[in-house]
Amino acid sequence: MNVLSLFHGISAGQVALQRAGIPVENYYASEIDKYAIKITQTNYPNTIQLGDVTQNGDWDLPKIDLLIGGSPCQGFSFAGKQLNFDDPRSALFFEFVRCKQWFEPEYFLLENVKMKREYQDVISKYIGVEPIEINSSLVSAQNRKRLYWTNIPCITQPKDKNILLEGVLEHDAQEPMLSNIYGGFNEKQPRIHTSKSVTIRAASGGGHIPSVTLKGVIKNRDKLYERNEKAMRIDANYHKGADNHGQRTLITSANKDNYRKLTPLECERLQTFPEQYTNYVSNTQRYRALGNSWTIDVIAHIFNFMKLQELLK
């Protein structure tokens, strides 16, 4: 199988194909972020990097069997400014459309965030199929609702693995503590959040991070998550200290008296990557890369239906 991955990131698609047991002959990646490229090439040195997606007219490639990509979502996200296709980042979606038309892959997969129906309908019109919504909470410890446009047939929802936040935590992780972040727990206290989950997101470097506490109700703009909950989606800008809404989520330290943010390893676990997969760049770039990426086990689940389709031929 020859694979072309646009807006490639850190090769989540390649990890998912491997996890689904699908052999790859050539894996072509279009990415411009040097840190993402470093993570990819360290884990998969045979990946063929193509550079800027807008230069796809210059690519001389063999027959492409699978086209995948998650075009930038900042113009669609409910957390953003909702600029839709006027946002040049979201307009990159049309590069996916161009490559789909030019390379005519047998299979394709496009991922994006939940968005207004009017934007979703535009994408569906160009792609030619309606999306499937899958929440990563079924296969991981984070809530991450995403839309997947694909011609891979007969996809069903993943079976719920009932993975909770407790299952991804490093119980000996100590830093950074809340006192290091805010100058003291009593100075600016987080609040309990009783929803299911955190989510890894790209927009704020990890701002939406799961939090855990065994204490009572805590107030203000930060969020704490119980160990028997799901985490909220992880955002890529966690290193900046807050997400787009000015909130941070925290978990309790080992001694239960202080609070800390998730470690990069815990974020890898939330995204179901192999452990230490991103441990070749700074923590700042690890958070960002993981927030921008896919939940591996969701993509592997989708690819299993492609594998089944090939076996039935």
C-alpha positions in Angstrom: 0.0 0.0 0.0 1.2 3.5 -0.9 0.0 6.1 1.6 -0.1 9.9 1.2 -0.6 11.8 4.5 -1.4 15.5 4.3 -1.0 17.9 7.3 1.0 15.0 8.5 2.0 15.9 12.0 3.8 13.1 13.9 2.7 10.2 11.8 -0.4 9.1 13.7 -1.6 7.4 10.5 1.5 5.3 10.3 1.2 4.2 13.9 -2.5 3.3 13.3 -1.7 1.3 10.1 1.0 -0.6 12.0 -1.4 -1.2 14.9 -4.1 -2.5 12.4 -1.6 -4.8 10.9 -1.7 -3.2 7.4 1.7 -3.3 5.6 2.9 -0.1 3.9 5.2 0.0 0.9 5.7 3.8 0.6 4.6 6.4 3.1 4.6 10.0 1.9 4.2 12.8 4.3 3.4 16.5 3.8 4.5 18.5 6.8 6.4 21.7 7.4 6.8 21.8 11.2 10.4 20.8 12.0 9.6 19.3 15.4 6.8 17.1 14.0 9.2 16.0 11.3 11.8 15.1 13.8 9.4 13.0 15.8 8.2 11.2 12.6 11.7 10.5 11.2 13.0 9.3 14.5 10.2 6.7 14.8 9.8 6.0 11.1 13.0 6.9 9.3 11.8 5.6 5.9 9.0 8.2 5.8 9.3 10.2 2.6 8.8 13.9 3.5 7.3 16.1 0.7 7.2 19.5 2.4 4.5 22.1 1.9 1.0 20.8 1.0 0.4 23.8 -1.3 3.1 22.5 -3.6 1.4 19.2 -4.3 1.3 20.0 -8.0 5.0 19.3 -8.1 4.8 15.9 -6.5 5.7 12.9 -8.7 4.2 10.0 -6.9 3.2 6.4 -7.7 -0.4 5.2 -7.5 -1.7 6.2 -4.1 -3.9 3.6 -2.3 -4.7 5.6 0.8 -5.0 9.4 1.3 -5.3 10.6 4.8 -5.2 14.0 6.6 -6.7 16.2 9.3 -6.7 19.7 7.8 -6.2 22.6 10.3 -9.4 23.2 12.2 -8.9 26.7 13.7 -11.5 28.2 11.4 -14.1 25.5 12.2 -13.7 24.8 15.9 -16.4 25.9 18.3 -13.5 27.0 20.6 -12.2 29.3 17.9 -13.5 32.4 16.1 -15.6 30.4 13.6 -14.1 32.1 10.6 -14.9 29.0 8.5 -13.4 28.9 5.0 -12.3 32.5 5.2 -9.6 31.4 7.6 -6.5 30.5 5.5 -5.7 27.6 7.7 -9.1 26.0 7.2 -8.9 26.8 3.5 -6.1 24.3 3.4 -8.9 21.7 3.3 -9.1 22.3 -0.4 -5.6 21.0 -0.8 -6.9 17.7 0.4 -9.7 17.9 -2.2 -7.2 18.7 -4.9 -5.0 15.7 -4.0 -8.1 13.4 -3.8 -9.0 14.4 -7.3 -5.5 14.3 -8.7 -4.2 11.0 -7.1 -7.6 9.2 -7.1 -6.8 7.0 -4.1 -8.8 3.8 -3.5 -9.4 4.9 0.0 -9.4 8.2 1.8 -9.9 9.5 5.4 -10.3 13.2 6.4 -10.6 14.1 10.1 -11.8 17.4 11.6 -13.5 18.8 14.7 -17.2 19.0 15.3 -18.4 22.2 13.6 -21.4 24.1 12.5 -23.6 22.1 10.2 -23.2 24.6 7.4 -19.4 24.1 7.4 -19.8 20.3 7.7 -22.1 20.2 4.7 -19.6 22.1 2.6 -16.9 19.6 3.4 -19.3 16.7 2.7 -20.2 18.1 -0.6 -16.6 18.3 -1.8 -15.6 15.0 -0.3 -18.6 13.1 -1.5 -19.6 11.4 1.8 -21.2 12.3 5.1 -18.9 12.1 8.2 -18.9 9.6 11.0 -18.7 11.0 14.5 -16.5 9.1 16.9 -15.6 10.1 20.5 -12.2 9.0 21.6 -13.6 8.4 25.0 -14.6 4.9 23.7 -11.0 3.8 23.3 -9.1 6.2 25.6 -9.4 8.3 28.8 -10.3 11.5 27.1 -13.4 13.0 25.6 -12.5 14.0 22.0 -15.4 14.2 19.6 -14.2 14.2 15.9 -15.7 13.9 12.5 -14.3 11.4 10.0 -15.1 11.6 6.3 -14.1 8.3 4.6 -15.1 5.9 1.8 -14.0 2.9 3.9 -17.3 1.0 4.2 -19.3 -0.4 7.0 -17.5 1.4 9.9 -19.2 0.9 13.3 -18.6 2.6 16.6 -15.6 1.2 18.6 -16.5 -0.9 21.6 -16.2 1.1 24.8 -13.0 0.0 26.6 -14.0 1.8 29.8 -10.6 3.5 30.2 -10.6 6.2 32.9 -8.1 8.9 33.8 -6.7 6.8 36.7 -5.4 4.3 34.1 -3.1 6.8 32.4 -1.6 8.6 35.3 2.0 8.5 36.4 1.5 8.1 40.1 5.1 9.1 40.9 5.0 12.3 38.8 5.3 15.4 41.0 6.0 18.5 38.9 5.0 21.1 38.1 2.9 21.7 41.2 0.2 24.3 41.5 2.3 26.3 43.9 4.9 26.6 41.2 2.4 27.8 38.7 0.3 30.2 40.8 2.4 31.0 43.8 0.3 29.1 46.2 -2.8 26.9 46.2 -4.9 29.3 48.3 -4.0 32.2 46.0 -5.9 30.9 43.0 -7.8 27.7 43.5 -9.0 25.4 40.7 -12.6 24.1 40.7 -14.1 20.7 40.5 -15.3 19.6 37.1 -17.6 16.6 37.1 -17.9 15.9 33.4 -16.4 12.8 31.9 -13.2 13.9 30.3 -10.3 16.0 29.2 -9.4 16.4 25.6 -6.0 16.9 24.0 -6.2 19.9 21.7 -3.8 21.7 19.4 -4.9 25.3 20.0 -3.6 25.9 23.5 -0.7 23.6 23.9 -2.4 21.3 26.4 -4.7 23.8 28.2 -7.4 21.3 28.5 -5.7 18.7 30.7 -7.3 16.2 33.0 -7.4 17.1 36.7 -7.9 14.9 39.7 -8.7 15.7 43.3 -9.9 13.8 46.4 -10.9 17.0 48.0 -14.1 19.0 48.1 -15.4 21.7 45.7 -12.8 24.1 44.5 -13.5 27.4 42.7 -12.4 29.7 39.9 -11.4 29.1 36.3 -9.3 25.9 36.5 -10.6 22.4 36.4 -9.9 19.4 38.5 -10.9 15.9 37.4 -11.6 12.8 39.5 -9.6 9.7 38.9 -12.7 7.7 38.1 -13.6 10.1 35.3 -12.6 10.6 31.7 -10.3 13.5 30.9 -11.2 16.5 28.9 -9.5 16.8 25.5 -5.8 17.7 25.7 -4.9 21.0 24.0 -1.5 21.5 22.3 -0.7 24.7 24.1 -0.6 23.3 27.6 2.9 24.8 28.0 1.4 28.3 27.9 -0.5 27.6 31.1 -4.1 28.0 29.8 -6.4 27.1 27.0 -8.4 29.4 24.7 -10.9 29.9 27.4 -8.4 30.9 30.1 -8.7 27.6 31.9 -6.3 25.0 32.9 -7.0 21.5 34.2 -4.9 19.8 36.8 -4.5 16.5 38.6 -3.5 15.8 42.2 0.1 15.1 43.0 1.1 11.8 44.6 0.7 13.2 48.2 -2.8 14.5 47.3 -2.0 18.0 48.8 -0.8 19.7 45.6 -2.0 19.8 42.0 -0.1 19.4 38.8 -0.7 19.3 35.0 -0.4 16.2 33.0 3.0 15.0 31.9 3.8 14.5 28.2 3.8 10.7 28.8 0.3 10.9 30.2 -0.8 12.9 27.1 0.7 10.2 24.9 -1.4 7.7 26.8 -4.5 9.8 26.4 -3.9 9.8 22.6 -3.0 6.1 22.8 0.4 6.6 21.3 3.3 4.3 22.2 5.0 5.5 25.4 7.8 8.0 24.9 6.9 8.3 21.2 7.4 12.0 21.2 10.4 12.1 23.6 12.8 13.6 21.0 11.8 17.3 21.3 11.1 19.7 24.2 8.1 19.2 26.4 6.5 22.3 24.9 6.7 20.7 21.4 5.5 17.3 22.7 2.4 18.9 24.1 1.8 20.8 20.9 2.4 17.8 18.7 0.1 15.5 20.7 -2.6 18.1 20.8 -2.5 18.4 17.0 -2.6 14.7 16.5 -5.1 11.9 16.3 -6.2 9.3 18.8 -4.4 6.3 17.4 -6.8 3.6 18.5 -9.7 5.5 16.7 -7.8 5.6 13.5 -6.7 2.0 13.8 -10.3 1.0 14.4 -11.3 2.7 11.1 -8.4 1.1 9.2 -9.5 -2.3 10.4 -12.6 -2.0 8.2 -10.3 -1.1 5.3 -8.3 -4.3 6.0 -11.5 -6.3 6.1 -12.6 -4.8 2.8 -9.3 -5.8 1.2 -9.7 -9.4 2.5 -13.2 -9.7 1.1 -12.0 -8.8 -2.4 
